[in-house]
Amino acid sequence: MLAVLSPGQGSQKPGFLTPWLDLTGTEARLRDWSALAGVDLLHLGTAADADEIKDTARTQPLLVAAALLAAEHLPLDGVALTAGHSVGELGAAALAGVLSADAAISLAGVRGREMAAACALEPTGMAAVLGGDPDEVIAAIEANGLYPANRNGAGQIVAAGALDGLDKLAAAPPARTRIIRLQVAGAFHTPYMAPAETALAAEAAGITPADPARTLLSNLDGTAVDDGAAMVQRLVRQVTAPVRWDLCMRTLADLGVTGVIELPPAGTLAGLVKRELKGDGAPEIVTLNTPDDLPAARDLIARIGGRS
């Protein structure tokens, strides 16, 4: 079984879409999607610097556009499963047929703008806690009034919440852990994002989803969702709910996934899968970052696609 994964915020790099402009239709597609997203995706993916593409309002639609743009050049009939991390779920939902590409881009634009606005309401942040006992890490996060916003597996849990709580966690970290403060605008995937969830729900109410045409995993609990309307509700709820990427990877293993393609900007999810799904059953992984990587991705689909 072959899975295609769509990455989330933090994976972007300056100029990462520039090589894709060599493919016919790319520039026109980005211009059309820019109108839907409310940001200049062509500029952001090619000429913008690191600070500009760190802006949540810009980054979220950019990442969804990048994933969908690259996926257009793959034979998706051979793809059995899709999943995305955080905003990457919108791309995964589109690849599964739940959303149209245009709807996914529009939702990403609203999601990014509204989460950025929610971040501006009060000072919050996030920090990655690496290593340690997971139960002890969760207990320490909650003891400091924080939330476990991302449980990424591979020994990584992200804490989110008020800045003083993050300071206290860093001053007295759980045993055998290392804490890295993340350069983000605020506490994503926590109750601090409630205004953004409300706004996204209003936007999503105008969309008529379809049921997924392939297995589609949810960040809420790692389960496969077979109802399009239920998946849209989960996409909305996920703005304030933790990202359970650890459970998504467990499902990949349980389903016997033997091949993984990460869409651009690729590397983050591939690294987590590589560290978590080790041994004889480890999947073959292709990171798709430029058109030069397309032959390897197509080859993996030809060899593994359709097999379960």
C-alpha positions as CSV (number, residue, x, y, z in Angstrom):
1,M,0.0,0.0,0.0
2,L,1.3,3.5,-0.9
3,A,0.6,6.7,1.0
4,V,1.0,10.3,0.0
5,L,1.6,12.8,2.8
6,S,1.1,16.5,2.8
7,P,3.3,18.5,5.2
8,G,2.3,21.3,7.5
9,Q,3.6,24.7,8.6
10,G,7.3,25.0,9.3
11,S,8.4,22.9,6.4
12,Q,8.5,25.8,3.9
13,K,11.7,27.2,2.5
14,P,12.4,30.4,0.5
15,G,12.1,29.8,-3.2
16,F,11.0,26.2,-2.9
17,L,8.4,26.5,-5.8
18,T,10.8,28.1,-8.3
19,P,11.8,24.8,-10.0
20,W,8.1,24.0,-10.6
21,L,7.7,27.0,-12.8
22,D,9.4,25.1,-15.6
23,L,6.4,22.9,-15.9
24,T,3.6,24.1,-18.2
25,G,0.6,25.6,-16.5
26,T,2.3,26.1,-13.1
27,E,2.3,29.9,-13.2
28,A,-1.3,30.1,-14.4
29,R,-2.4,27.7,-11.7
30,L,-0.7,29.7,-8.9
31,R,-2.2,32.9,-10.1
32,D,-5.7,31.4,-10.1
33,W,-5.2,30.0,-6.7
34,S,-3.8,33.3,-5.4
35,A,-7.2,34.9,-6.1
36,L,-8.9,32.2,-4.0
37,A,-6.4,32.4,-1.2
38,G,-6.1,36.1,-1.0
39,V,-2.3,36.1,-1.1
40,D,0.3,36.1,-4.0
41,L,1.3,32.4,-4.1
42,L,3.6,32.9,-7.0
43,H,5.6,35.6,-5.2
44,L,5.6,33.7,-1.9
45,G,6.8,30.4,-3.4
46,T,9.6,31.9,-5.5
47,A,10.8,35.4,-4.4
48,A,9.7,35.8,-0.8
49,D,12.2,35.6,2.0
50,A,12.1,33.4,5.1
51,D,10.4,36.0,7.3
52,E,7.6,36.6,4.8
53,I,6.7,32.9,4.3
54,K,6.8,32.5,8.1
55,D,3.6,34.5,8.3
56,T,0.7,32.1,9.1
57,A,-1.7,33.9,6.9
58,R,0.6,33.4,3.9
59,T,2.2,30.1,4.8
60,Q,-0.9,28.0,5.1
61,P,-2.4,28.5,1.6
62,L,1.1,28.3,0.2
63,L,1.7,24.8,1.6
64,V,-1.6,23.5,0.4
65,A,-1.0,24.9,-3.1
66,A,2.5,23.4,-3.2
67,A,1.2,19.9,-2.3
68,L,-1.7,20.0,-4.8
69,L,0.5,21.5,-7.6
70,A,3.0,18.6,-7.3
71,A,0.3,16.0,-7.0
72,E,-1.1,17.0,-10.4
73,H,2.0,15.4,-11.9
74,L,1.5,12.0,-10.2
75,P,-0.6,9.0,-11.3
76,L,-2.9,9.2,-8.2
77,D,-4.9,6.1,-9.3
78,G,-2.1,4.1,-7.7
79,V,-2.3,5.9,-4.4
80,A,-4.2,4.1,-1.7
81,L,-4.0,6.5,1.2
82,T,-3.5,10.2,1.9
83,A,-2.8,12.1,5.1
84,G,-1.6,15.5,6.1
85,H,-0.1,17.2,9.1
86,S,-2.1,20.2,10.4
87,V,-2.9,22.5,7.4
88,G,-1.6,19.7,5.2
89,E,-4.9,17.9,6.0
90,L,-6.6,20.2,3.5
91,G,-4.3,19.1,0.8
92,A,-4.8,15.4,1.8
93,A,-8.6,15.9,1.8
94,A,-8.4,17.3,-1.7
95,L,-6.3,14.4,-3.0
96,A,-8.8,12.0,-1.5
97,G,-11.6,13.7,-3.3
98,V,-13.4,15.2,-0.3
99,L,-12.7,18.7,-1.4
100,S,-12.0,20.3,-4.8
101,A,-8.5,21.8,-5.1
102,D,-10.1,25.3,-5.2
103,A,-12.1,24.6,-2.0
104,A,-9.0,23.4,-0.3
105,I,-7.1,26.6,-1.3
106,S,-10.0,28.8,-0.2
107,L,-10.2,27.1,3.2
108,A,-6.5,27.4,3.7
109,G,-6.6,31.1,3.0
110,V,-9.4,31.6,5.6
111,R,-7.7,29.2,8.1
112,G,-4.4,31.1,7.8
113,R,-5.8,34.6,8.1
114,E,-8.0,33.7,11.1
115,M,-5.3,31.7,13.0
116,A,-3.0,34.7,12.5
117,A,-5.7,37.0,13.9
118,A,-6.2,34.7,16.8
119,C,-2.5,34.7,17.6
120,A,-2.6,38.5,17.8
121,L,-5.2,38.5,20.6
122,E,-2.7,37.6,23.3
123,P,1.0,36.5,23.5
124,T,1.3,32.8,23.2
125,G,3.8,30.4,21.7
126,M,5.0,26.8,21.2
127,A,8.0,24.7,22.1
128,A,9.1,21.2,21.0
129,V,9.9,18.8,23.8
130,L,12.3,16.2,22.5
131,G,12.9,12.9,24.3
132,G,11.8,11.8,27.8
133,D,8.9,9.6,28.9
134,P,5.8,10.6,27.0
135,D,3.5,10.4,30.0
136,E,5.9,12.5,32.1
137,V,6.2,15.0,29.3
138,I,2.4,15.4,29.0
139,A,2.1,15.7,32.7
140,A,4.8,18.5,32.8
141,I,3.1,20.3,29.9
142,E,-0.3,20.3,31.6
143,A,1.2,21.2,35.1
144,N,2.5,24.4,33.6
145,G,-1.0,25.4,32.2
146,L,0.0,24.4,28.6
147,Y,-1.4,22.1,26.0
148,P,0.2,19.2,24.1
149,A,-0.6,20.7,20.7
150,N,1.3,18.2,18.5
151,R,2.1,14.7,19.4
152,N,4.4,13.9,16.5
153,G,5.8,10.5,17.5
154,A,9.5,9.8,17.2
155,G,10.1,11.3,20.7
156,Q,8.6,14.7,19.9
157,I,5.7,16.5,21.6
158,V,5.0,20.1,21.1
159,A,3.8,22.2,24.0
160,A,1.7,25.4,23.4
161,G,0.2,28.1,25.5
162,A,1.0,31.3,27.4
163,L,4.6,32.5,27.2
164,D,5.1,32.3,31.0
165,G,4.1,28.7,31.0
166,L,6.6,27.9,28.3
167,D,9.3,29.7,30.3
168,K,8.5,27.6,33.4
169,L,8.6,24.4,31.3
170,A,12.0,25.4,29.9
171,A,13.3,26.2,33.4
172,A,12.3,22.8,34.8
173,P,12.1,20.4,31.9
174,P,11.0,16.8,32.3
175,A,13.8,14.2,32.8
176,R,15.9,13.4,29.7
177,T,14.4,16.0,27.5
178,R,15.6,18.9,25.4
179,I,13.3,21.9,24.8
180,I,13.4,24.0,21.6
181,R,11.3,27.2,21.4
182,L,9.6,27.3,18.0
183,Q,9.5,30.5,15.9
184,V,5.7,30.6,15.5
185,A,3.1,33.3,15.9
186,G,1.1,31.6,18.7
187,A,-0.4,28.5,20.3
188,F,-1.8,26.6,17.3
189,H,-4.1,23.6,18.0
190,T,-5.2,24.9,21.4
191,P,-8.3,26.7,22.8
192,Y,-6.5,30.0,22.0
193,M,-7.5,29.3,18.4
194,A,-11.3,29.2,19.1
195,P,-12.1,32.4,17.1
196,A,-10.4,30.8,14.0
197,E,-12.3,27.6,14.4
198,T,-15.6,29.6,14.4
199,A,-14.6,31.5,11.3
200,L,-13.5,28.3,9.5
201,A,-16.7,26.6,10.4
202,A,-18.7,29.4,8.8
203,E,-16.6,29.1,5.6
204,A,-16.8,25.3,5.5
205,A,-20.6,25.5,5.8
206,G,-20.8,26.7,2.2
207,I,-18.9,23.6,0.8
208,T,-20.5,20.4,-0.3
209,P,-17.9,17.7,0.3
210,A,-17.7,14.2,-1.3
211,D,-16.9,11.0,0.4
212,P,-13.2,10.1,0.1
213,A,-12.2,8.0,-2.9
214,R,-9.2,6.6,-1.0
215,T,-8.2,6.0,2.6
216,L,-8.0,9.4,4.4
217,L,-6.5,9.7,7.9
218,S,-7.5,12.3,10.4
219,N,-5.1,14.2,12.7
220,L,-7.7,14.0,15.5
221,D,-7.2,10.4,16.3
222,G,-5.3,8.7,13.4
223,T,-8.4,6.9,12.1
224,A,-9.5,6.5,8.5
225,V,-12.6,8.7,7.8
226,D,-15.0,7.4,5.1
227,D,-17.6,10.2,5.2
228,G,-16.8,13.6,3.5
229,A,-19.0,15.7,5.7
230,A,-17.5,14.2,8.9
231,M,-14.0,14.9,7.6
232,V,-14.9,18.5,7.0
233,Q,-16.1,18.7,10.6
234,R,-12.8,17.2,11.7
235,L,-10.8,19.7,9.6
236,V,-12.6,22.5,11.4
237,R,-12.3,21.0,14.9
238,Q,-8.6,20.3,14.3
239,V,-7.8,24.1,14.5
240,T,-8.2,23.9,18.3
241,A,-7.5,20.1,18.8
242,P,-4.0,18.5,19.1
243,V,-2.4,17.1,16.0
244,R,-2.0,13.3,16.7
245,W,0.5,12.5,14.0
246,D,1.8,9.7,16.2
247,L,-1.5,8.0,15.8
248,C,-1.5,8.6,12.0
249,M,1.8,6.9,11.8
250,R,0.5,4.0,13.9
251,T,-2.3,3.6,11.4
252,L,0.2,3.6,8.5
253,A,2.0,0.7,10.2
254,D,-1.3,-1.1,11.0
255,L,-2.5,-0.9,7.4
256,G,0.8,-2.2,6.1
257,V,1.9,0.8,4.2
258,T,5.1,-0.1,2.3
259,G,5.7,3.1,0.3
260,V,5.5,6.8,1.2
261,I,5.7,9.9,-0.9
262,E,5.9,13.3,0.9
263,L,4.8,16.2,-1.2
264,P,6.7,19.5,-1.3
265,P,8.2,21.0,0.7
266,A,9.2,17.5,1.7
267,G,11.4,16.2,4.5
268,T,9.7,16.8,7.8
269,L,7.1,14.0,7.7
270,A,9.5,11.7,5.9
271,G,11.9,12.1,8.8
272,L,9.3,11.3,11.4
273,V,8.1,8.2,9.5
274,K,11.7,7.1,9.1
275,R,12.4,7.4,12.8
276,E,9.1,5.9,13.9
277,L,8.5,3.0,11.4
278,K,11.8,1.2,11.5
279,G,13.0,-2.4,11.0
280,D,12.0,-4.9,8.4
281,G,8.6,-3.4,7.8
282,A,9.9,0.2,7.2
283,P,8.3,1.8,4.2
284,E,10.3,3.0,1.2
285,I,10.2,6.8,1.2
286,V,10.5,9.4,-1.6
287,T,10.7,13.1,-0.8
288,L,9.2,15.1,-3.7
289,N,10.7,18.6,-3.7
290,T,11.4,19.4,-7.3
291,P,10.3,18.1,-10.7
292,D,13.6,16.1,-10.8
293,D,12.1,13.9,-8.0
294,L,9.0,13.0,-10.1
295,P,10.5,10.0,-11.8
296,A,11.3,8.4,-8.4
297,A,7.8,9.1,-7.1
298,R,6.2,7.7,-10.2
299,D,8.4,4.6,-10.1
300,L,7.4,4.0,-6.4
301,I,3.7,4.3,-7.4
302,A,4.2,1.9,-10.3
303,R,5.9,-0.7,-8.1
304,I,3.8,-0.4,-4.9
305,G,0.6,1.5,-5.9
306,G,-2.6,-0.6,-5.7
307,R,-1.0,-3.3,-3.5
308,S,-2.3,-3.8,0.0
